[in-house]
């Protein structure tokens, strides 16, 4: 999963990014920051289930799921007018899966807002308008280049209808992803890599005294009416405060805040949910590992994430829920308690499954 962090100046992005990378980063790949060159960090997904499973298996190595965060220079109004710079900027983020838009909600007179006023609605409109302008340019060029072929090719004709439908929609300052299209119609957009056809997650950077705001209250503050749009509250300052804490200190701190997980944990989970992703586990003495899959993937597809041949030669899988595995303390005892199930090709993998695959090669 590739996540692009997009932001206006002085929204607390740097504080958030530092907390994220210093607390979570493993095998960090850091590219020098300049105007348009990205910082890219591979960030582990922290999951207590993985650690508990590893204890039972007496694992030598734990390999968590991970996601790639891409941090590029902030966006400002009229950014798209600097065509050569903007095009190179866009080339860095065409392939991302999620756009994580950090929005300033906190108020602090010592941190000047770029517009001199904290206005989350306006901030979102500035960023989205620049992304929409880029998409308008992309789709207008495609309509022109596809027009001649659409006169005699049925496939190109259908594609042209979709392009024109999306163009009409985003011309109203709407995101491409909100265009009413079928799954088949969306296939025509894949090679365009439209920026606003990606999943958006809005990160509301709030102050400590605003942490009790619920999602619906944040929707009102951000002026986001679509119930399907993912919103995640976070206090970047508090996250930064926890960077140097020990695990025990962090746990005590979270308990004082009436929290079980950190806000960054919730942020990563929100991004996973926005893409309909989840993960299952494999576990043994050599390693315990989390594998990322789609929520609708069946057992052979899940096996294929490990190796493509595993999907091809899949026969069946032993499956146990991670809770049963931990409570019963091992595969053998889970089998005796009838908690291990034999599943075949049509089994839809569930989040938290521990699996052993059987193949015929």
N, C-alpha and C positions, 0 to 999 in steps of 0.2 A: 504494500500500500504506500503510495507516494502522496504526501500532503504538502501543499504550498501554503505558507503563512503569508497573508496579505494584510497590509496595514497602512494607516496614515501616520505621520510623525507624532511622537509623544502620546501614544495610546497605551504604553506599557509593554510593547512587544518585546523589547530587548530584555526586560526583566523576566518576562515569561519564557523567552527562548533560552536565557541563561539557566533558569531554574530547570527547564526541561532537559537540556543537554548535560548539565552538571550532575543532575540527580539520576538520569536515566541512560545517558549515552553509553554505548559499548561499541568498540570498533569504529569510532567516529571518523568519518571522512570529511575533513574540514577544508573547503576550498577558500582561498583568500578572498576577503570581502572587498568589493569596490562598488562602483555605481550600479552595474548590472550583472556582475558575476555572482553566482549563488553560493551560499554556505549550505552544505548538505550534511545532514547528520543521520546516522542509522541509530534509531532509538528502540531500546528493548521495551516490550509491553510487560509491565510488572503484573504477576498473577500469583496469588498465594496458593492456588490450587496446584500449580506446577511444583512449588517447593514441598508441599505436603506429599504429593505423589512420589517425588524424588527420595524423600526420607524412607518411605515404605520400600522402594525398590533398591535402596542403598546405592544410589546412582553416583557415578564418578563425575558426570558432567551434566549440567542443566543448560538447555538451549531454548530460550523463550521465543515467542513470536516477536517480530519487530516491524517497524514502519520507518519510512524515510521522510524526514522533514526537510523541506527546501525553503530557505530563507533568502529572499532577494530584497533589493532596495525598496523603500516605501513607494506607494503610488501617490501622486498628487493630481489635482485637477489639470486637465489639458495635457496629460502625459502622452496621450496618443498622437498629439500634434508633432512631437519629435520623432518623426517616422523611423529614421534609421536606428535610433536608440531603442524605440518602442518595439520594433520588430525583433531585435536581438534579445531584448528582455522577454518577449513572448516565447521565443524559441526555447528558453530554459524551462518553461512550465506547461508546454502543450501536453506533455505526457502524464501530468499528475492526475490522481483519482479524485482528490478532495481539495477544495479551496477552504482554508481555515481563515476566516476573516475576524481579526481581533478588533473589537470595538470598545472604545473608551466610554465607560459609564461613571467611573469614580471622578470625584472633583478634588482638585488640589491646586491651590493658588500658586504654589511654587513650581508647578509644571505647566508651562504655557501650552494651550491647545493651538494647533496650527491655524484654526479659524477664530481663535480668541474666545471661543465659547464651546462648552461641552454639549454637543448635539448629536447623539448616536444616529438618529434618523438621517441627518445630513451627511454624516461620515459614510454611512452605508451607500447612500445615493451617489456620492462622489466616486467611490471605488467601483460600484456596479456599472455606472455610466461609462467609465473608461473601458471596462471589460466588454460591455455591450457594443461600444464603438468599434472595438477590435473585431468582434464577431460580425458586425454589419459589413465591415470591409471584406472579411473572409467569405461570407456567404454571397455577397454581391458579385464578387469575382467568380465564384463557382457557377452561379446562375448564368453569367455571360459565357463562360467557357463550355458549359453543358448545353446551351441553347440549341446549337446546330444538331448535335447528336440526338437531342430529345425529339426532333422532328421525324426521325425514322426508327429509333430504337425504343422499344417499349419500356425497358428497364430505366433508361435515361429519362424517359417521359415521366415515369413514376417518381424518380428522384427529384426531378424539376419541381413537381407539385409539392413535395415535402420542403424543398429549399424555399420556395415562395411562401409556403405557410409559416415557416419559421421566421423568415424575413419580416413578414407582416406582424408577427407577434413581438419580436424584439424591437421593432421600430416604435413600439408603444412603451419603450423603456422597461420591458419585461425580460426576465432571464429565459434563455432558450430551453432550459430544462423544464420550465412550466408550460411549454407548448403542449397542447393536447394531441399526442401522437400514439399510434400503436407501437408495439415492440418491433414489428416489421418495418414501420416507417423510420424508427430511430436508427435502424441499421444503416440507412443512407447517410447519417450524420457522423458515423464513426471516424471516417478518414479526414473529416474536417477539423477535428479536435477543438471544437468550439469551447471557449473558456466558460461561458455561462451554461453550457450543457453538462457541467460537472456538478457533483453534489457539493452543496455549501453547508458549512457549519459555522455559525456565528458564536464567537467567544466573547462574552460580555465580561470585560475586566472591571470588576467592582471593588469597592473599598471594603474593609473588614466589617463595618457596621451595616453593609448591604448584603451580607452572605446569606441572610435568611429569606431573601426574595425568592419566590417560586418562579417556575418557568413561565407561567401565564403573566405574571407581573413584568417579567423581563420582556415578553413579547410586546406588551404595551409600551414599555420604555423604548424598545428598538423599532416599534411600528411594523412588526412582522406578524401578519395575520394568518399566514398559511400554517396550519397545524402540523404539516409534514416537514416543515423546515426545522432542522436541528439547531438547538440553542444550548450553550453550555456556560454556566456562570463560573468564573474563576477569579481568585485574587492573586495576581502575579506577585504582589509584594509579600503576601503570606507564604506563597510557595518559595520565594527566594529566601525568606527567613528560615525555612526548614532545610536548606541545602546542607548546612554543616552539622545538622542534628544527627545523633546516633539513631538506630532503629527504635530503641526504647524511648528516647526523647521524642522522636517523631510520633510514635504511637500515643504517648501521653498527651502530646500537643493536639493531635486529632481528636482524642477523647474529650478534651476540654472544649473543642469546637463542635462536639456532638457529631463527629464524622467517623466513618469506618475506613473510607479510602480518601486519598488526596484528590484535589480538584483536577490535577493533571491526569490521574488515573481515569477519572470520569470523562475528561476530554478525549483521551485516546479511545475509550469505549464508545463514546458518542460517534467518533469518526468511523469506527468499525461498524456500528449499527447503521449509520447513514449509507454505507456501501453493502449492507446485508452480508457482512462477513462474521465469521466466528472461527473458533479453532478446536481441534481435537488433540489428544495426546497419544504419544507412544512412550513406553517406559520400560527400562531394563537396567541391569547393572552398569552397562556401558554409558547410557545416556537417557535422560528424560527430556522430551521435546514437545513443543507446541507447533502444530501445523495449521496455517491459515487456509480456510476454504469458504465457499459461499454457503449460506444457510440452507439452500436447496440441494446441495451436492449429495449424491448417493455414494455408497461405499467404494465402488470402483474409482470414481472421480477423486475421492479423498486419498485413496492409495496412489493415484497418479501424481499427486502433489509431491510425494516422496521420490517417485521415479516413474517415467512414462510407461515403462514396461510393466510396472505393477498394475496399472489400469488394464493393460492389454491381457495379462495372464491372471487376472483376479478370479478367485473361486468363491471365497467366503471370508468372514472375519469374526473373530471373537471380540465381543464388545461388553464393557462394563462401565457403569457410571462412576465417575471419579469419587463420589461420596461413598459409594459402596466399597470401592477399592480401598480407600483410606480407613473406613470403619472396620472392615474385615481383615485388613492388614496384609493381604497378599492374594495373588491370583487363585491359588489352590483353595484357600478358604472361601473366596468369593464364589468359586465353582460349587463347592459343597453347599453353600447357601442358595444356590440357583440364581445368583445375581449376574453370572456371565451368560450372555445370550449369543447364539450362533446366528449371524445375519448374512444374507445373500445379496445379490446385485441390486435389488430394488430398495434396500434399506437406506433411508435418509438419515445422514449422520447428524447427531445432536451435539450442541455445544457442551463440552466437558466429557465427551466419550473418551475412554481409553481403548485403543484398538490393537489387535494383533491380526495381520493379514495372512491369508493362505493363498498360494499361487500354484499354477500349473505351467511349468516351463520346461 
